[in-house]
Amino acid sequence: MARRGHEMPTPGAPSFVQELQISQRQGNNVILQAKVRGNPGSDVRFEWIGDTYNRQAAWQSLKNRMNKNVSPNGVIQLTIENATRNDSGTFRVVVTSNMYGTKSSECYVAI
């Protein structure tokens, strides 16, 4: 039972309070950010649809330079370290709550 003034989160499918967007560029690093609301315990993953010809090799390089951070208040950040032109493309964040469904948001990043 929830105490007065401390409501329990209502279970439900994840939803985006803020769609995925570039939040800042720091030197050669690019930070993408979104904010999600929904059922606790959601799984968060990032996908990339690159512009480069050799996507497989570019994806292997990119994965090693990506750092994901998910805060308890629903802010999701992806930092791309030492971003290069080969990292340009569409980035998608996928949030899945096994019981309630999946939502995604994407943005295009040009480097």
Protein Blocks (a to p, Z undefined) as FASTA:
>chain_A
ZZehiacddddddddfbdcddfbdehjbccdddddeddehiacddddddfbfblmlmmmm
mmmmcccdddfkopacdddehiafklgccdddddddfknoccdddddddZZ
